[in-house]
Amino acid sequence: MSRQRFIAIVIAAVLAISGALYLSTQRNLPRDSSGAALLPGLASELNTVTAVELRKGSAAPTLTVHQQGSRWTVAQRGDYPADVSKLRKLLLALSDARIVEEKTSNPASYSVIGVDDPATAGSTGVEVSFVARDGKHAVIIGKPTGSGNFVRRAGEKTSYSVEPAISFEAEPRYWIESKLLDIAAADIQSVAVKPAAGPAYSVHRAAAGGNFELDGVPPGRKAADAAALAPSSSTYEHLDAEDVAPAGDIDFGKASVVTVSLFGGNVIAITGTVINDKHWIALQAGKDPALAAKAAGRAFELSGYRYDAIFRPLEQLLVPKPPPAAAKPTPKPVPAP
């Protein structure tokens, strides 16, 4: 082999090796993903989603919101109706999330930004998974950063920071349809109260728009003025539940009962009890099929101030007792001269 041919072969080999190394290097360079959608296919699949699950600190889902027939329900609350507006807000936030920059791919560092395995006890991240027409997808939402969050798509090593922020509550109680009662004060004809302890009483008015009168005024006492007797406009209007549970799980053995009669003929019975720091009610509404179906076999937790407005003790509807007269001082004995 001539010297020139040998040199040509060596040069060709060097060029081939250099080219291979260059291509390999380019393949291993991090891609510029800034501005890309976190979940590119979700926007076109929003209306095909049939279930959403959240996991936090547990291998089992801590929340499942899924379609049951024509409605969305919360599985962990006995398939009670779900707040669809919150579900849509979460899905839109996931769809709108855009990658700001790549972060760690080291599993040892996941816990620092909250994208470690949500099945691990003490994990701060929440895995959000959803089932759509094109299959099941999952992403771990980590700690907040700037105007967004750290995230990691389940099954991938690379984590990212994304914007805008993806915010939601992980507890099932925040996902129930909270609307419970909406009774205008003007529609109430009478309210009868049988407390668990203390005297029973009722307030009524003969005609719509009239003043309330108190029945069962104790001897020697006077009823408060009509404004104090009337249920507040915030007592039964826009009454929201804070949580829901099977009625059999709540001890209503020592309960108060309020019966609200409306001018339209409907009667709603509200049974209430306080257990530790929680205020629970059960509802019966024979002439309101939708409410009866919603309330059947269920108990609802109310905020303390809404509960107290419903179950008012008789003393709050009476003119306060006058304070006891001050005792006259005992005269001091006059010493003998």
WOZIDA-V763193 format. One record per pair of residues at least 4 apart in sequence whose ideal C-beta (glycine too) atoms are under 7 Angstrom apart, sorted by the first residue. I is the first residue (numbers start at 1). J is the second residue. Records with the same first field share a line. If there is no record, write none. Layout:
BEGIN
I->J, J
END
This chain:
BEGIN
1->5, 6
2->6
3->7
4->8
5->9
6->10
7->11
8->12
9->13
10->14
11->15
12->16
13->17
14->18
15->19
16->20
17->21
18->22
19->23
20->24
21->25
22->26
23->27
24->28
25->29
30->102
33->99, 102
34->99, 100, 101
35->98, 99
36->98, 99
37->98
38->94, 97, 98, 99, 139, 151, 162
39->94, 95, 137, 139
41->45, 134
42->46, 94, 95
43->95
45->49, 132, 133, 134
46->91, 95
48->132, 133
49->91, 130, 131, 132
50->66, 67, 131
51->64, 66, 67, 130, 131
52->65, 87, 128, 130
53->61, 63, 64, 129
54->61, 62, 63, 126, 127, 128, 170
55->61, 62, 118, 119, 126, 127
56->62, 118, 123, 126, 170
57->118, 121, 122, 123
58->62, 119
59->119
62->170
63->76, 170, 172, 175
64->75, 76
65->72, 74, 82, 87, 175
66->73, 75
67->72
68->73, 79
71->81
72->82, 84, 87
73->79, 80, 81, 82
74->79, 80, 82, 172, 175, 176
75->79
76->172
77->172, 176, 244
78->246
80->176, 244, 298
81->177
82->87, 175, 176, 177
83->175, 176, 177, 178
84->88
85->89
86->90, 175
87->91
88->92
89->93
90->94, 168
91->95
92->96
93->97, 166
94->128, 139, 166
96->164
97->162, 166
98->162, 163
99->160, 162
100->148, 161, 162, 163
101->160, 161
102->158, 160
103->113, 150, 159, 160, 161
104->109, 159
105->157, 158
110->115, 116, 159
111->116
113->142, 143, 150, 159
114->124, 125, 142, 143, 150
115->125, 140, 142, 150, 151, 152, 159
116->120, 123, 125
117->123
118->123, 125, 126, 127, 140
124->143
125->140, 141, 142
126->141, 170
127->138, 140, 154
128->138, 139, 141
129->136, 137, 138
130->137
131->136
132->137
138->154
139->151, 153, 154
140->151, 152, 154
141->149, 151, 166
142->149, 150, 151
143->149, 150
144->149, 165
145->149, 150, 161
147->163, 164, 165
148->161, 162, 163, 164, 165
149->162, 165, 166
150->159, 161
151->159, 160, 162
152->156, 159
169->174
173->242, 243
176->241, 244
178->240, 241
179->240
180->239, 240, 241, 300
181->236, 239
182->237, 238, 239
183->187, 188, 236, 237, 260
184->237
185->230, 231, 233
186->208
187->262, 263, 264
188->231, 260, 262
189->204, 205, 261, 262, 263
190->202, 203, 204, 261
191->202, 203, 231, 258, 260
192->202, 259
193->200, 201, 202, 258, 311, 312
194->200, 256, 257
195->200, 256, 311, 313
196->254, 255, 256
198->313, 314
199->216, 218, 314
200->216
201->214, 215, 216, 314, 317
202->215, 216
203->212, 213, 214, 229
204->212, 213, 215
205->210, 211, 212, 213
206->210
208->263
211->226
212->226, 229, 230
214->223, 229, 317
217->221, 223
221->318, 319
222->318, 319
223->229, 317, 318
224->228, 229, 317, 318, 319
226->230
228->317
229->317
231->235, 236
232->309
233->237
234->309
235->309, 310
236->260
239->306
241->300, 301, 302
242->301, 302, 303
243->301
244->298, 300
245->249, 250, 299
246->297, 298
247->282, 297, 298, 299
250->273, 275, 280, 299
251->273, 275
252->271, 273, 282
254->273
255->271, 272, 273
256->272, 311
257->269, 271
258->270, 310, 311
259->267, 269
260->268, 270
261->267
262->266
265->287
266->285, 287, 288
267->286, 287
268->283, 285
269->284
270->281, 283, 310
271->281, 282
272->279, 280, 281, 307, 310, 311
273->280
274->279
275->280
278->301
279->301, 302, 304, 307
280->299, 300, 301
281->299, 300, 302
282->299
283->291, 295
285->291, 292, 295
286->292
288->292
289->293
290->294
291->295
292->296
302->306, 307
303->307
304->308
305->309
306->310
307->311
312->316, 317
314->318
END
